[in-house]
Amino acid sequence: MDDDVCGVLLEPIQGEGGVYVPPADYLAKVKELCTKHDSLLIYDEVQTGFCRTGKWFAWMISGVKPDILTMAKAIGGGVPMGAFAVDEKLAHVFAPGDHGTTFGGNCLACAASYAAISTMRAEGLDKVAAKTGAYFKQGLQEIAKAFPDKVKEVRGEGLILGMEMTKPAGSLVKTAQDRGCIINCTAGNVLRFVPPLIITEADIAKLLVVLKEIIKDF
């Protein structure tokens, strides 16, 4: 890191990499380096944004605010859309038309985004995700304790959770699907859970039963 670095781009919680939550002081130290070298701190919150982590954005967990924030996926409630925000000190850089795209700012995507965000606010889905996520994480941790030879670690925040297995676990995706549960495996051996924010504890309980049974035979 030196004065030639114009910006640092990172995920406040790694998604595809295996649901890695940084140490408590990590983002603050990155921000300190960026300030020292006059570099921009940029967060990719495409996967972690909009209540996913139990906060509106994952950076709010640490309180380390970025200079630039990228957003997509949940912002449109199922309609393809992406957006980015900049800190007040950077707002003067952009004028209307500077960042143009053929379909940028189209009415359908903007209306869908407004409806999705309004619903998230009205239903308090950040608090919902925090509560159901804590229940889910506790259940996964109990499974990990039951099978210490098969589960290495459980990690994540809110409703983005990862269960790292001690060996490649891609086969469990099909096994779970055969039992009526859709799960995901990333980074080879990490079962990743990113369910709808409206998932209920009853749904989670059913999944936990299936997980325990298929991991027992894994």
Secondary structure, DSSP 8 states (H G I E B T S, - for coil): --TT--EEEE-SSBSTTT-B---TTHHHHHHHHHHHTT-EEEEE-TTTTTTTTSSSSTHHHHT---SEEEEEGGGGTTS--EEEEE-GGGGGG--TTTT--TTTT-HHHHHHHHHHHHHHHHHTHHHHHHHHHHHHHHHHHHHHHH-TTTEEEEEEETTEEEEEESS--THHHHHHHHTT---EEETTTEEEE---TT--HHHHHHHHHHHHHHHHT-
